[in-house]
Amino acid sequence: MSILEDIAQAVVAGEKNKVLELTQRTIAEKMDPMVVINQGLVAGMDIVGPRFKNCEMFIPEVLQSAASMHAGMDLLKPHLKGKVLEAKGVVVLGTVEGDRHDIGKNLVGMMLEAGGFKVVNLGVDILAEDFVDAAVDNKAHIIGLSALLTTTMPAMKEVIEILKEEGKRDKVKVIVGGAPVSQKFSDDIGADGYAPDAASAVDLCRKLLPS
């Protein structure tokens, strides 16, 4: 296997120290850091996503993989020499008002970042107006709304209604997720998509980006 394949496999295995060691070798060998990022680190996370979706990997393992990828990325950033890591798109992410659950939402954020998106993670218990303001301020392509309580799900529709009232609905896509959320609920409130898990959220965001 090539060193890039080794890096990808180390990311999948969540072997942070091995990722750092191999990434350091690519720096010593003066390999193009963008190639190392795309064909090593990100390639590893591209394997993790489908495995997680198919229940072949679980949340703790995915978090280890994401941490390993970010460690390698941090090592390479000083060597990019003016090259910019262009984000595929900007996603504003948060848990809706009244809901303080964040594990699933944070996992979605990590997976999106690994997939090349810029993520603005607002946190938990976020007002509908704040989602809209953050989307405008960050020129976001997508707003991702999370809820784990059935009582807080109506706040998702409120975000969409505010976007409509302010004439911004056609400028930003809205996706929803969380244990009680379903495709039917997404359709009923007029969202642009529903993701049952973090890997699906990445796929959905890719599909929703303007071509």
C-alpha positions as CSV (number, residue, x, y, z in Angstrom):
1,M,0.0,0.0,0.0
2,S,1.1,3.6,-0.6
3,I,1.6,6.0,2.3
4,L,-1.7,7.7,1.3
5,E,-3.6,4.4,1.6
6,D,-1.9,3.8,4.9
7,I,-3.1,7.2,6.2
8,A,-6.6,6.5,5.0
9,Q,-6.6,3.2,6.8
10,A,-5.2,4.7,10.0
11,V,-8.0,7.3,9.9
12,V,-10.6,4.5,9.6
13,A,-9.0,2.7,12.5
14,G,-8.9,5.9,14.6
15,E,-5.2,5.5,15.1
16,K,-4.3,9.1,15.8
17,N,-0.6,8.6,16.6
18,K,-0.2,6.6,13.4
19,V,-1.9,9.3,11.4
20,L,0.4,11.9,12.9
21,E,3.5,9.7,12.2
22,L,2.6,9.0,8.6
23,T,1.6,12.6,7.9
24,Q,4.9,13.8,9.3
25,R,6.6,11.4,6.9
26,T,4.7,13.0,3.9
27,I,6.0,16.4,5.1
28,A,9.6,15.1,5.3
29,E,9.2,13.7,1.8
30,K,7.8,17.0,0.6
31,M,4.6,15.6,-0.7
32,D,1.9,18.0,-1.8
33,P,-0.2,18.6,1.4
34,M,-3.4,19.0,-0.6
35,V,-2.9,15.5,-2.1
36,V,-2.2,14.1,1.4
37,I,-5.4,15.7,2.7
38,N,-7.6,14.6,-0.2
39,Q,-6.2,11.2,-1.0
40,G,-5.2,10.3,2.6
41,L,-7.1,12.0,5.4
42,V,-10.4,12.8,3.6
43,A,-10.3,9.5,1.7
44,G,-10.3,7.7,5.1
45,M,-13.4,9.6,6.3
46,D,-15.1,8.7,3.0
47,I,-14.8,5.1,4.1
48,V,-16.0,5.8,7.6
49,G,-19.3,7.5,6.4
50,P,-20.8,4.5,4.6
51,R,-19.6,2.1,7.3
52,F,-21.3,4.2,10.0
53,K,-24.5,4.3,7.9
54,N,-24.4,0.5,7.5
55,C,-23.9,0.1,11.3
56,E,-20.4,-1.4,10.7
57,M,-19.0,1.4,12.8
58,F,-20.4,3.2,15.9
59,I,-20.3,6.7,17.3
60,P,-17.2,6.3,19.5
61,E,-15.3,4.9,16.6
62,V,-16.4,7.6,14.2
63,L,-15.4,10.2,16.7
64,Q,-11.9,8.6,17.0
65,S,-11.6,8.6,13.2
66,A,-12.7,12.3,12.9
67,A,-10.2,13.3,15.7
68,S,-7.4,11.4,13.8
69,M,-8.3,13.2,10.6
70,H,-8.3,16.6,12.2
71,A,-4.9,15.9,13.9
72,G,-3.4,15.1,10.5
73,M,-5.0,18.2,9.0
74,D,-3.6,20.5,11.8
75,L,-0.1,19.1,11.1
76,L,-0.4,19.9,7.4
77,K,-2.0,23.4,7.5
78,P,1.3,25.3,8.1
79,H,2.6,23.6,4.9
80,L,-0.1,24.7,2.6
81,K,1.9,27.7,1.5
82,G,-1.0,30.0,0.5
83,K,-3.2,27.2,-0.8
84,V,-6.7,27.6,0.5
85,L,-8.8,24.7,1.7
86,E,-12.0,25.7,-0.1
87,A,-15.2,24.6,1.6
88,K,-17.7,22.8,-0.5
89,G,-20.4,24.7,1.2
90,V,-21.4,26.4,4.5
91,V,-23.8,24.7,6.9
92,V,-25.2,26.4,10.0
93,L,-26.0,23.7,12.5
94,G,-27.8,23.7,15.9
95,T,-30.3,22.1,18.2
96,V,-33.6,24.0,18.3
97,E,-35.0,26.1,21.1
98,G,-36.0,24.2,24.2
99,D,-33.7,21.2,23.4
100,R,-30.3,20.7,24.9
101,H,-29.2,17.5,23.2
102,D,-26.0,17.8,21.2
103,I,-24.2,14.4,20.7
104,G,-25.9,13.6,17.4
105,K,-25.7,17.2,16.2
106,N,-22.0,17.4,17.0
107,L,-21.4,14.1,15.2
108,V,-23.1,15.6,12.1
109,G,-20.9,18.6,12.4
110,M,-17.7,16.5,12.5
111,M,-18.8,14.4,9.5
112,L,-19.6,17.5,7.5
113,E,-16.3,19.1,8.3
114,A,-14.6,15.8,7.3
115,G,-16.6,16.0,4.1
116,G,-15.2,19.4,3.2
117,F,-17.9,21.7,4.5
118,K,-17.5,24.8,6.6
119,V,-19.7,24.2,9.7
120,V,-21.0,27.0,12.0
121,N,-22.1,25.1,15.1
122,L,-24.4,27.3,17.1
123,G,-24.8,24.8,19.9
124,V,-28.1,23.9,21.7
125,D,-31.4,25.7,22.6
126,I,-31.1,28.0,19.7
127,L,-33.9,30.5,18.8
128,A,-35.4,30.3,15.3
129,E,-34.3,33.9,14.6
130,D,-30.7,33.1,15.5
131,F,-30.6,30.3,13.0
132,V,-31.7,32.7,10.3
133,D,-29.4,35.5,11.4
134,A,-26.4,33.1,11.4
135,A,-27.3,31.8,8.0
136,V,-27.3,35.4,6.6
137,D,-24.1,36.4,8.4
138,N,-22.2,33.4,7.2
139,K,-23.7,33.2,3.7
140,A,-24.8,29.7,4.5
141,H,-26.1,27.3,1.8
142,I,-27.8,25.1,4.4
143,I,-29.3,25.2,7.9
144,G,-29.3,22.0,9.8
145,L,-31.8,21.6,12.6
146,S,-31.7,19.0,15.3
147,A,-34.3,18.0,17.9
148,L,-34.5,15.0,20.2
149,L,-37.8,16.0,21.9
150,T,-41.2,15.8,20.2
151,T,-42.1,19.0,22.1
152,T,-39.4,21.0,20.4
153,M,-39.9,19.8,16.8
154,P,-42.4,22.7,16.0
155,A,-39.4,25.1,16.3
156,M,-38.1,23.6,13.1
157,K,-41.1,24.9,11.2
158,E,-40.7,28.3,12.8
159,V,-37.2,28.6,11.2
160,I,-38.7,27.9,7.8
161,E,-41.6,30.4,8.4
162,I,-39.1,33.2,9.4
163,L,-37.1,32.5,6.2
164,K,-40.3,32.9,4.2
165,E,-41.3,36.1,6.0
166,E,-37.9,37.6,5.4
167,G,-37.9,36.6,1.7
168,K,-34.8,34.3,2.2
169,R,-36.4,30.9,1.8
170,D,-35.1,30.5,-1.7
171,K,-31.5,31.4,-0.6
172,V,-30.9,28.7,1.9
173,K,-31.9,25.0,2.2
174,V,-33.2,23.6,5.5
175,I,-32.5,20.0,6.6
176,V,-33.8,18.3,9.7
177,G,-32.9,15.4,11.9
178,G,-33.1,13.8,15.3
179,A,-34.6,10.7,16.9
180,P,-38.3,11.7,16.7
181,V,-38.0,13.4,13.2
182,S,-39.1,11.6,10.1
183,Q,-39.3,12.1,6.3
184,K,-43.0,12.8,6.7
185,F,-42.4,15.5,9.3
186,S,-39.8,17.0,7.0
187,D,-42.3,17.1,4.1
188,D,-45.1,18.4,6.3
189,I,-43.1,21.5,7.5
190,G,-41.6,22.2,4.0
191,A,-38.0,21.3,4.8
192,D,-35.6,20.5,1.9
193,G,-34.6,17.1,3.4
194,Y,-34.3,14.7,6.3
195,A,-31.3,12.8,7.4
196,P,-31.7,9.8,9.8
197,D,-27.9,9.8,10.7
198,A,-24.7,11.8,10.3
199,A,-23.5,10.0,7.2
200,S,-26.8,10.6,5.5
201,A,-26.7,14.2,6.4
202,V,-23.4,14.6,4.6
203,D,-24.8,12.9,1.5
204,L,-27.9,15.1,1.7
205,C,-25.9,18.3,2.0
206,R,-23.8,17.4,-1.1
207,K,-27.0,16.8,-3.1
208,L,-28.5,20.2,-2.0
209,L,-25.5,22.3,-2.9
210,P,-26.0,24.5,-5.9
211,S,-24.3,22.8,-8.9
